[in-house]
Every structure is written in C-alpha cells, then in structure tokens.
Amino acid sequence: VARTERDLARARADLAAREAGANALMADMDVMSKELTDAGEQNGRLLEQLSAKDDSNLKLMSDKLKLAQTIKALKEAAAVKAQVADKLRARAEQQAATVAALERERSE
C-alpha cells in the first residue's frame, strides 16, 4: 500500500508538472497568437502606406513628364521667337541703313 501511495504521489506530481508545462505552452501560444495578429495588422497598415506612396510617386512621375513636355514646347517657342526677333532686328538695321543713305543723298 505504501508503494502504491508513493506511485500515486509520484504520478500526481508528474501530472501536476505536465499540467504546469501545458499551461505554460498555452500561455506562450496565446502570446504568439497576439503577436502574430499585431504583426498582420501592422503589415496591413504598411501595405496601405506603400500603396499611397506608389500612387503619389506615379502622380509625381506624370507631373514630371507633363512639365518636361511643357518646358520643351516653351523652349521651342522661345527659339522661334528668337529667330523672329533676329529677323526683325536685321530688317530694322537694313531700314536704318537705308534711311541713313537716303538722308545723306538728300543732304548732298
């Protein structure tokens, strides 16, 4: 009987130790489950931020292309106006030379 009681006490102690281990494992699993949920939520937020940044970058790239086209068109227009200005300047110089020649002829 004493042996059976010792075996029973040992079995109860072993059972208590296993229950404590199982409880510790369950607590660890609960903590890991919460951390996994938190990580999933953070990943969702980060994905939303990344998507917003991608959208912003696409808009900036589009704006950059539009500005580059506008700058090119303005440079071309400026070049054309510079050519017109050069032609007008040359014409004015010719007319001034003609006027000067006519004035010289008239004064002679």
C-alpha positions as CSV (number, residue, x, y, z in Angstrom):
1,V,0.0,0.0,0.0
2,A,2.8,2.4,0.8
3,R,4.4,1.7,-2.5
4,T,1.1,2.4,-4.3
5,E,0.7,5.6,-2.4
6,R,4.2,6.6,-3.4
7,D,3.5,5.7,-7.0
8,L,0.3,7.7,-6.8
9,A,2.0,10.7,-5.3
10,R,4.7,10.5,-8.0
11,A,2.0,10.2,-10.7
12,R,0.2,13.2,-9.2
13,A,3.4,15.2,-9.1
14,D,4.2,14.2,-12.7
15,L,0.7,15.1,-13.7
16,A,1.0,18.5,-11.9
17,A,4.3,19.1,-13.7
18,R,2.9,18.2,-17.1
19,E,-0.2,20.4,-16.4
20,A,2.1,23.3,-15.5
21,G,4.1,22.7,-18.7
22,A,0.9,22.6,-20.7
23,N,-0.3,25.8,-19.1
24,A,3.0,27.5,-19.9
25,L,2.8,26.3,-23.5
26,M,-0.8,27.6,-23.8
27,A,0.3,30.9,-22.4
28,D,3.2,31.1,-24.9
29,M,0.8,30.2,-27.7
30,D,-1.6,33.0,-26.6
31,V,1.3,35.5,-26.6
32,M,2.5,34.3,-30.1
33,S,-1.1,34.4,-31.4
34,K,-1.5,38.1,-30.3
35,E,1.9,39.0,-31.7
36,L,1.0,37.4,-35.0
37,T,-2.3,39.3,-35.1
38,D,-0.4,42.5,-34.3
39,A,2.2,41.8,-37.0
40,G,-0.6,41.1,-39.5
41,E,-2.3,44.4,-38.6
42,Q,1.0,46.3,-38.9
43,N,1.6,44.7,-42.3
44,G,-1.8,45.8,-43.5
45,R,-1.0,49.4,-42.4
46,L,2.4,49.3,-44.1
47,L,0.9,47.9,-47.3
48,E,-1.6,50.8,-47.3
49,Q,1.2,53.3,-46.8
50,L,3.2,51.7,-49.5
51,S,0.2,51.8,-51.9
52,A,-0.3,55.5,-51.1
53,K,3.4,56.3,-51.7
54,D,3.2,54.4,-55.0
55,D,0.2,56.4,-56.1
56,S,2.0,59.6,-55.1
57,N,5.1,58.6,-57.0
58,L,3.1,57.8,-60.1
59,K,1.4,61.2,-59.9
60,L,4.8,62.9,-59.5
61,M,6.2,61.0,-62.4
62,S,3.2,62.0,-64.5
63,D,3.6,65.6,-63.5
64,K,7.3,65.5,-64.2
65,L,6.6,64.2,-67.8
66,K,4.0,66.9,-68.3
67,L,6.4,69.6,-67.1
68,A,9.2,68.2,-69.3
69,Q,6.8,68.4,-72.3
70,T,5.8,71.9,-71.4
71,I,9.4,73.0,-71.0
72,K,10.3,71.5,-74.4
73,A,7.4,73.3,-76.0
74,L,8.4,76.6,-74.3
75,K,12.0,76.3,-75.4
76,E,10.9,75.6,-79.0
77,A,8.6,78.6,-78.9
78,A,11.4,80.8,-77.4
79,A,13.7,79.6,-80.2
80,V,11.1,80.6,-82.8
81,K,10.6,84.0,-81.2
82,A,14.4,84.5,-81.0
83,Q,14.6,83.8,-84.8
84,V,11.8,86.3,-85.5
85,A,13.5,88.8,-83.2
86,D,16.8,88.3,-85.1
87,K,15.0,88.8,-88.5
88,L,13.2,91.9,-87.2
89,R,16.5,93.3,-85.8
90,A,18.2,92.6,-89.2
91,R,15.3,94.3,-91.0
92,A,15.5,97.3,-88.7
93,E,19.2,97.6,-89.2
94,Q,18.7,97.5,-93.0
95,Q,15.9,100.1,-92.8
96,A,18.1,102.3,-90.6
97,A,20.9,101.9,-93.2
98,T,18.5,102.8,-96.0
99,V,17.2,105.8,-94.1
100,A,20.8,107.0,-93.4
101,A,21.7,106.6,-97.0
102,L,18.6,108.5,-98.1
103,E,19.3,111.3,-95.6
104,R,22.9,111.5,-96.9
105,E,21.6,111.7,-100.5
106,R,19.1,114.4,-99.6
107,S,21.7,116.4,-97.7
108,E,24.2,116.4,-100.6
